[in-house]
């Protein structure tokens, strides 16, 4: 995860937390297990604020969406019969 500044017009928060799967975006990063329970605990404890050293509540919608995509089982393109 990496904190990225917003222009203010994109969302109500000044900082967005984004997923950096390649691990090469600039800025301070933080690791998070790819487990939904770990994400929920991090959100509850406001761990992103501390780990990324940001002020104010960050926009974590990109992280939540990433985890939701991870939960969808990949059926290999096969349809139910």
ABEGO torsion letter per residue (X at the ends): XBBBBBAGAABABABBBBBBAAGABBEBBBBBBABAAAAAAAAAAGAAAAAAGBBEBBBAAAAAAAAAAAABBBAGGBBBX
